[in-house]
Amino acid sequence: MEMPSLYGRSEKRGADDHLLRYELSVPFPVAEVWQAVATPEGLPSWLAAADPFEQREGGAITLRWLNTDPEGHATVAPGRVTAWQPRRVAEYTVEIHGRIRFELEPAPHSVGGTLLHFTNELACSESVRLDCLAGWHHHFEYLLEALAGRPADWSGWTLERWRKLRAEYELRGS
């Protein structure tokens, strides 16, 4: 399986407002990608536990990241489902990470593949922007593995890969 490019880019929208963007063409059907990005069963396999998760616009959601820092702290981000179009758009606006949006469409030049458009709008410092670019990149690596039947083993997660990615994003000027 050829791995798609996972590098994101960002746009500055104000003093501390940023829009992070990723576009991935993944070799899995829309239904499977939707299951991974928009269900309480799929999200923990690559990103975070979602509980509560009211799968409708206006519904409550709390994302609890399953990777922890060296002190054992995990990010917990309560918020709302701010857009919901089954198998097309899932958008969550949560504390800490701002607006997180997944848009799915059949990949135009791939039989059975999906084009995933991801955006993250957030207010943060330059340092946190780089942290988030690396973090989303790392999680998208986990997404591809989860879609291939290998969900994340969060007990073995370390900061090593994230640190490497963050250094790459800093060098790229993304």
Phi, psi and chi 1 to 4 in degrees:
 res  aa     phi    psi   chi1   chi2   chi3   chi4
   1 MET       -  128.2  170.8  173.5   68.2      -
   2 GLU   -77.5  132.4 -176.0  178.7  -35.4      -
   3 MET   -86.5  128.5  -66.2  -61.4  -76.8      -
   4 PRO   -71.8  158.7   24.0  -29.6      -      -
   5 SER   -68.1  132.2  170.6      -      -      -
   6 LEU  -106.9    2.5  -58.5  178.3      -      -
   7 TYR   -70.1  131.1  -76.4   97.0      -      -
   8 GLY   -97.3  172.3      -      -      -      -
   9 ARG  -136.6  166.5   61.2 -170.9 -168.3  -76.3
  10 SER  -139.4  156.2   66.4      -      -      -
  11 GLU  -126.2  138.9  -57.6  168.3   20.1      -
  12 LYS   -86.0  131.4 -163.7  163.7 -171.9  158.7
  13 ARG  -114.1   -2.2  -66.2  -84.5  175.8  104.6
  14 GLY   175.5 -170.0      -      -      -      -
  15 ALA   -51.4  -50.7      -      -      -      -
  16 ASP  -130.3   20.8  -73.4  -34.0      -      -
  17 ASP  -100.6  130.7  -66.3  -30.0      -      -
  18 HIS  -131.3  149.0  -59.7  -83.6      -      -
  19 LEU  -121.1  114.4  177.1   65.8      -      -
  20 LEU   -96.4  138.2  -49.2 -177.4      -      -
  21 ARG  -132.6  139.1  -69.1 -178.1 -174.4  -87.4
  22 TYR  -136.1  140.2  -63.2   77.7      -      -
  23 GLU  -128.2  121.5  -80.2 -163.1    8.4      -
  24 LEU  -125.0  131.8  -66.2   93.2      -      -
  25 SER  -101.0  108.3 -178.5      -      -      -
  26 VAL  -110.3  143.9  -64.2      -      -      -
  27 PRO   -84.2   44.4   31.9  -35.5      -      -
  28 PHE  -134.2  148.9  -61.0   94.3      -      -
  29 PRO   -64.8  153.9  -12.7   22.1      -      -
  30 VAL   -52.3  -43.2  168.0      -      -      -
  31 ALA   -59.0  -39.1      -      -      -      -
  32 GLU   -72.5  -39.7  -70.0  178.7   27.2      -
  33 VAL   -66.9  -41.4  178.9      -      -      -
  34 TRP   -58.2  -45.4  177.9 -101.2      -      -
  35 GLN   -55.5  -39.4  176.1   71.9   19.3      -
  36 ALA   -74.1  -35.3      -      -      -      -
  37 VAL  -100.1  -10.0  -57.5      -      -      -
  38 ALA  -136.7   23.8      -      -      -      -
  39 THR  -136.5  151.4   69.1      -      -      -
  40 PRO   -67.5  -17.8   19.0  -25.5      -      -
  41 GLU   -82.7  -35.5  -61.2   79.6   23.3      -
  42 GLY   -83.6  -39.4      -      -      -      -
  43 LEU   -57.1  -41.2  -76.8  164.7      -      -
  44 PRO   -66.3  -17.6  -17.6   27.2      -      -
  45 SER   -72.3  -11.8   70.3      -      -      -
  46 TRP  -150.1  -15.8   71.0  -81.0      -      -
  47 LEU  -131.7  -73.1 -179.8   64.7      -      -
  48 ALA  -159.4  154.0      -      -      -      -
  49 ALA   -72.3  146.4      -      -      -      -
  50 ALA  -124.7  102.4      -      -      -      -
  51 ASP  -157.8  114.1 -176.1   28.0      -      -
  52 PRO   -75.3  163.9   31.5  -36.1      -      -
  53 PHE  -148.2   98.2 -173.1    1.0      -      -
  54 GLU   -93.6  105.4  -62.3  171.4   -5.9      -
  55 GLN   -78.3   71.2  -64.4  170.7  -66.4      -
  56 ARG  -165.1  154.5   61.2  176.3  171.7   76.1
  57 GLU   -59.5  132.8 -168.2  165.5  -24.8      -
  58 GLY    89.6   -9.5      -      -      -      -
  59 GLY   -71.3  156.4      -      -      -      -
  60 ALA   -78.1  146.0      -      -      -      -
  61 ILE  -148.0  140.5 -171.9  167.8      -      -
  62 THR  -130.4  121.5  -64.3      -      -      -
  63 LEU   -97.4  127.7  -62.9  175.4      -      -
  64 ARG  -119.1  104.4  -70.3  174.1  177.8   80.0
  65 TRP   -62.2  141.9  -93.0 -107.2      -      -
  66 LEU   -98.5   -9.7  -60.5  169.9      -      -
  67 ASN   -91.4  139.7   53.4  -34.1      -      -
  68 THR  -120.0  156.7   58.6      -      -      -
  69 ASP   -77.1  174.7   66.2   19.5      -      -
  70 PRO   -57.2  -23.7  -27.0   35.5      -      -
  71 GLU   -88.2    0.4  -69.2   80.5   43.8      -
  72 GLY    88.0   10.1      -      -      -      -
  73 HIS   -85.9  137.9  -59.4  104.3      -      -
  74 ALA  -120.3  151.3      -      -      -      -
  75 THR   -75.5  131.3  -60.8      -      -      -
  76 VAL  -122.6  123.1  176.7      -      -      -
  77 ALA  -130.0   94.8      -      -      -      -
  78 PRO   -76.3  152.7   23.6  -27.5      -      -
  79 GLY  -178.6 -152.1      -      -      -      -
  80 ARG  -133.0  152.7  -68.0  -88.6  165.9 -142.9
  81 VAL   -79.6  115.0  176.5      -      -      -
  82 THR  -104.3   -6.5   46.6      -      -      -
  83 ALA  -156.5  142.8      -      -      -      -
  84 TRP  -154.3  109.5 -170.6  -99.5      -      -
  85 GLN  -133.0   99.7  -62.7  171.3   25.2      -
  86 PRO   -46.3  133.7  -31.3   39.1      -      -
  87 ARG    64.2   11.9  -67.2 -168.6 -179.9 -155.1
  88 ARG  -131.4  -55.6  174.1   80.6  178.0  107.8
  89 VAL  -137.2  129.2  175.6      -      -      -
  90 ALA  -129.8  122.1      -      -      -      -
  91 GLU  -132.1  130.9  179.4 -177.4  -76.7      -
  92 TYR  -124.3  130.5  -42.5  122.8      -      -
  93 THR  -111.0  112.5  -58.6      -      -      -
  94 VAL  -129.3  156.3  -63.4      -      -      -
  95 GLU   -58.3  153.1  -68.3  179.1   13.0      -
  96 ILE    76.3  -54.9  -57.6  166.1      -      -
  97 HIS   -97.8   -3.9  -76.8  -66.1      -      -
  98 GLY    70.3 -142.0      -      -      -      -
  99 ARG   -90.8  123.1 -173.2  177.2   68.9   92.0
 100 ILE  -116.4  120.2  -59.1  165.7      -      -
 101 ARG  -128.8  129.4 -177.0  177.9  179.9   94.3
 102 PHE  -113.0  122.3  -59.5   91.5      -      -
 103 GLU  -119.3  129.7  -69.0 -175.3   57.6      -
 104 LEU  -118.1  143.5  -50.2  178.3      -      -
 105 GLU  -152.5  153.9   64.0  179.9  -75.9      -
 106 PRO   -59.5  135.6  -22.3   32.7      -      -
 107 ALA   -67.7  130.3      -      -      -      -
 108 PRO   -65.2  -29.8   19.8  -27.6      -      -
 109 HIS  -118.0   27.5  -57.5  -66.9      -      -
 110 SER  -137.2  126.0  168.6      -      -      -
 111 VAL   -74.7  113.1  176.6      -      -      -
 112 GLY    82.4    2.1      -      -      -      -
 113 GLY   -88.8  174.0      -      -      -      -
 114 THR  -130.7  140.1  -58.2      -      -      -
 115 LEU   -99.2  117.9 -172.3   56.4      -      -
 116 LEU  -106.1  118.3  167.1   60.9      -      -
 117 HIS  -102.7  122.5  -55.7  -85.9      -      -
 118 PHE  -122.5  133.4  173.0   82.6      -      -
 119 THR  -131.5  149.6   56.1      -      -      -
 120 ASN  -136.9  111.0  179.3 -157.8      -      -
 121 GLU   -98.8  125.3  -70.4 -178.2   35.4      -
 122 LEU  -152.9  155.2   70.5  161.9      -      -
 123 ALA   -99.7  121.2      -      -      -      -
 124 CYS  -164.7  170.0   63.7      -      -      -
 125 SER   -76.4  169.3   66.6      -      -      -
 126 GLU   -60.5  -39.9 -179.1   64.3   16.3      -
 127 SER   -63.6  -45.0  177.8      -      -      -
 128 VAL   -67.1  -34.8  170.2      -      -      -
 129 ARG   -57.2  -46.5  179.4 -172.1   71.4   85.8
 130 LEU   -65.2  -40.2  -68.8  169.4      -      -
 131 ASP   -56.9  -45.1  -68.0   -9.8      -      -
 132 CYS   -70.5  -40.2  -71.6      -      -      -
 133 LEU   -57.1  -46.9  -78.9  165.3      -      -
 134 ALA   -66.8  -40.1      -      -      -      -
 135 GLY   -63.9  -47.0      -      -      -      -
 136 TRP   -63.8  -42.3  -74.4  117.4      -      -
 137 HIS   -55.0  -49.1 -177.5  128.7      -      -
 138 HIS   -60.8  -43.6 -162.4 -170.0      -      -
 139 HIS   -66.3  -33.5  -80.5  -68.9      -      -
 140 PHE   -68.0  -30.2  -72.2  133.1      -      -
 141 GLU   -61.3  -43.8  -68.8  174.4  -16.7      -
 142 TYR   -64.5  -37.1  -79.8  115.9      -      -
 143 LEU   -59.4  -47.3  172.5   62.6      -      -
 144 LEU   -61.8  -39.4  -68.1  171.9      -      -
 145 GLU   -65.6  -43.4  -71.1  -65.9  -43.3      -
 146 ALA   -63.0  -42.8      -      -      -      -
 147 LEU   -62.9  -29.4  -72.3  166.4      -      -
 148 ALA   -83.6    6.6      -      -      -      -
 149 GLY    93.8   12.1      -      -      -      -
 150 ARG  -122.6   80.5  -63.2  178.6  -63.0  -84.8
 151 PRO   -64.1  156.3   20.1  -26.9      -      -
 152 ALA   -60.5  139.5      -      -      -      -
 153 ASP  -102.2   91.5  174.2    6.6      -      -
 154 TRP   -64.9  -21.0  -63.2  111.1      -      -
 155 SER   -66.7  -23.3   66.2      -      -      -
 156 GLY   -99.1    5.6      -      -      -      -
 157 TRP   -69.4  137.5 -174.7   85.6      -      -
 158 THR  -134.4  172.8   68.7      -      -      -
 159 LEU   -82.2   -6.7  -75.9  169.6      -      -
 160 GLU   -55.3  -54.4 -176.5  179.3  -24.3      -
 161 ARG   -63.6  -42.7  175.2   70.2  177.6  141.9
 162 TRP   -59.6  -43.9  175.4   84.7      -      -
 163 ARG   -61.1  -41.3  -74.8 -178.0  179.3  131.4
 164 LYS   -62.7  -46.5 -178.8  179.9 -179.5 -146.6
 165 LEU   -62.8  -40.7  -71.8  166.1      -      -
 166 ARG   -62.4  -41.8 -169.3 -175.0 -172.7  -71.2
 167 ALA   -62.0  -39.7      -      -      -      -
 168 GLU   -63.8  -43.3  -71.7  177.5   24.0      -
 169 TYR   -65.0  -36.4  -84.4   98.3      -      -
 170 GLU   -65.3  -43.0 -166.8  163.4   17.2      -
 171 LEU   -65.9  -37.6  -74.0  173.4      -      -
 172 ARG   -71.1  -21.2  -67.2  169.8   64.4   95.8
 173 GLY    69.0   26.0      -      -      -      -
 174 SER   -64.4      -  -63.7      -      -      -
